[in-house]
Amino acid sequence: MQTITKLYALSKRNVILRYKNSIIGFFWGFIKPLLYLLIFIVVFSSQFSSTKNYVLYATSGLIGWFFFSNVTAQSIAAIVNSAGLIKSVKLPVILFPFSELMSELFNFLLTIFVFLIVMYWFGITYSIQLFALIPAALLFAAFSLGVILCLSALNVFFRDIGILWNTLLPALFYLTPIAYPEKLIPEKFKLVITINPIYQFIRCFRTILYESSLPAREIWVQCGVLSGASLIVGLLVFNRLKNQFISTI
């Protein structure tokens, strides 16, 4: 119970610090995807006119992508930035990257809620299938937690990790069919796209939001396996390195 209380306190602290002295606060979480969506509409909508309801197609991918990119970019330095607390307060170190995930998950759920309202004007179908967003979001959160445990632990020893990851994120964005339809991917490159783990989660969100249906069992299994594998690897790396954190930071 104490651990949950501490996790809540750290998550609340992250949200407050993130938007401290910000005029519109957490609404920035909605503005950034909306700006990207506006760019997609202006630049790509005419090129992909054959895609039915392109606005909803792009939005269903953007929502998931921004959660992943935000939580990983912000969590890389979770341990380094909290060096003072880690050294002075007896807390499980894993709570620091975990709290970053929880605060971003809160923003993610708010973003989904707002976009579900906004997308009414762009033809989204409200149905019972939308409740499938809950397990989809939890699986994506588990996958993201595994990634940030690895990144935050490695960043303690190699500070280039943060720079490298932020450099790779744009490439990963364009390797994921978010702004463009999957059918445009040449056959010889489809393997590169399908082995991209982010693609599987985006496909899950897109099935629910864009196609208004439940993802096939195959999609759930793939997302579940990816989440489990990411979490296991992340925990192994983090636990292997955590005893050296204090002496390094």
Secondary structure in CASP SS format (residue, H / E / C, confidence):
PFRMAT SS
TARGET T0000
AUTHOR 0000-0000-0000
METHOD secondary structure of the structure
MODEL  1
M C 1.00
Q H 1.00
T H 1.00
I H 1.00
T H 1.00
K H 1.00
L H 1.00
Y H 1.00
A H 1.00
L H 1.00
S H 1.00
K H 1.00
R H 1.00
N H 1.00
V H 1.00
I H 1.00
L H 1.00
R H 1.00
Y C 1.00
K C 1.00
N C 1.00
S C 1.00
I C 1.00
I C 1.00
G H 1.00
F H 1.00
F H 1.00
W H 1.00
G H 1.00
F H 1.00
I H 1.00
K H 1.00
P H 1.00
L H 1.00
L H 1.00
Y H 1.00
L H 1.00
L H 1.00
I H 1.00
F H 1.00
I H 1.00
V H 1.00
V H 1.00
F C 1.00
S C 1.00
S C 1.00
Q C 1.00
F C 1.00
S C 1.00
S C 1.00
T C 1.00
K C 1.00
N C 1.00
Y H 1.00
V H 1.00
L H 1.00
Y H 1.00
A H 1.00
T H 1.00
S H 1.00
G H 1.00
L H 1.00
I H 1.00
G H 1.00
W H 1.00
F H 1.00
F H 1.00
F H 1.00
S H 1.00
N H 1.00
V H 1.00
T H 1.00
A H 1.00
Q H 1.00
S H 1.00
I C 1.00
A C 1.00
A H 1.00
I H 1.00
V H 1.00
N H 1.00
S C 1.00
A H 1.00
G H 1.00
L H 1.00
I H 1.00
K H 1.00
S H 1.00
V C 1.00
K C 1.00
L C 1.00
P C 1.00
V C 1.00
I C 1.00
L H 1.00
F H 1.00
P H 1.00
F H 1.00
S H 1.00
E H 1.00
L H 1.00
M H 1.00
S H 1.00
E H 1.00
L H 1.00
F H 1.00
N H 1.00
F H 1.00
L H 1.00
L H 1.00
T H 1.00
I H 1.00
F H 1.00
V H 1.00
F H 1.00
L H 1.00
I H 1.00
V H 1.00
M H 1.00
Y H 1.00
W H 1.00
F H 1.00
G C 1.00
I C 1.00
T C 1.00
Y C 1.00
S C 1.00
I H 1.00
Q H 1.00
L H 1.00
F H 1.00
A H 1.00
L H 1.00
I H 1.00
P H 1.00
A H 1.00
A H 1.00
L H 1.00
L H 1.00
F H 1.00
A H 1.00
A H 1.00
F H 1.00
S H 1.00
L H 1.00
G H 1.00
V H 1.00
I H 1.00
L H 1.00
C H 1.00
L H 1.00
S H 1.00
A H 1.00
L H 1.00
N H 1.00
V H 1.00
F H 1.00
F C 1.00
R C 1.00
D H 1.00
I H 1.00
G H 1.00
I H 1.00
L H 1.00
W H 1.00
N H 1.00
T H 1.00
L H 1.00
L H 1.00
P H 1.00
A H 1.00
L H 1.00
F H 1.00
Y H 1.00
L C 1.00
T C 1.00
P C 1.00
I C 1.00
A C 1.00
Y C 1.00
P C 1.00
E H 1.00
K H 1.00
L H 1.00
I C 1.00
P C 1.00
E H 1.00
K H 1.00
F H 1.00
K H 1.00
L H 1.00
V H 1.00
I H 1.00
T H 1.00
I C 1.00
N C 1.00
P H 1.00
I H 1.00
Y H 1.00
Q H 1.00
F H 1.00
I H 1.00
R H 1.00
C H 1.00
F H 1.00
R H 1.00
T H 1.00
I H 1.00
L H 1.00
Y C 1.00
E C 1.00
S C 1.00
S C 1.00
L C 1.00
P C 1.00
A C 1.00
R H 1.00
E H 1.00
I H 1.00
W H 1.00
V H 1.00
Q H 1.00
C H 1.00
G H 1.00
V H 1.00
L H 1.00
S H 1.00
G H 1.00
A H 1.00
S H 1.00
L H 1.00
I H 1.00
V H 1.00
G H 1.00
L H 1.00
L H 1.00
V H 1.00
F H 1.00
N H 1.00
R H 1.00
L H 1.00
K H 1.00
N H 1.00
Q H 1.00
F H 1.00
I H 1.00
S H 1.00
T H 1.00
I C 1.00
END
